[in-house]
Every structure is written in C-alpha cells, then in structure tokens.
Amino acid sequence: QKCSTQTTIIDPSTHYQVDETCTALPPLRESGTFFLDTRIRPGISTPDVISPSFRVGSYYPDKVQYHMAGDAANFYLIKRLVYDRKQLLGDGGDIGISIDIGANQGFYTYYLATLGLPVHSFEIYEPNYKALLHGKEFNPREVSERVHVYAVGIGERNGRFDMKG
C-alpha cells in the first residue's frame, strides 16, 4: 500500500492531500510510560557550540558532544529558521510542528523542542528508541512535554519488517 501526500515546510498555505489508503491505516499512538534503563545516561550538548543547550539519552554519553559538534552548522540553520519564523509571525503566532523521521537518539528532536516546537519523533531501532524516550527524563518538563515519540518507521510501504541487514 502506498500513501501519496503533498507537503511543504516553508509555505503554511499549502493544503495537504491524503488518499484513502492513508486514511484507512490504523492510528498511530505515541509511546506512553516506560521503564528506566540505568545504562542510558544523559548526554549534554556543548553550550558554546550549540545554543540553547539540551540533553539526550545515550548509551555512550561521553561521545554525544563530539557527534553534535559535527552538526553545529545544521543546528545554527535550524535555530535561525525557527527564530526568523517566530519574528515573522509575532507573539502568539503558531510556528508549526516538526517531524523527526529516523530520530536516532534525539539530537534534533530535543533541540527543536528546546526552541519551542512540538516534535513528533519516529524511531524503529530499539536501542535508539529507548535512548530517545530517556531524553524526556533528562530535559526540563516544558521541553519534554513538546516531544512525542513513536516506535514505528515511516516509509512508502505499509508493512512489518525487522532491522536486520
């Protein structure tokens, strides 16, 4: 089965068209409660490289800053886009939502939530999914409440498969 959509990020006047194949799919529900895994610890962004600072859950928290530093230009561009949009819309303007497909441990998920956007994150690989959920524990409540996590993958076909290569 294939869903066809028309999407855009920048133009809020675009109308989304979803065919009946998509509307017939069962609804996705975000993950609820979970058991804390003591192997997952907080990894912190480097405030002098990426601002505002945020945390993610990671099995390797000592490597988080190194990996984030490689994406510093992307974080800067995202912040610039979000701040420009906020300025354009003024106080109380709805800047929209963000969707993180293949969210991994949540670098972009928690950064976007820290900037004030509600984020819907999709991660199918179980260790990354668990780390992504733990990020909710390691961030302030107002950030965590903006994050909605789903243990599903997004693709052009509806089906079940495993992550074995």
Disulfide bonds with the S-S distance in Angstrom:
Cys3-Cys22 2.16
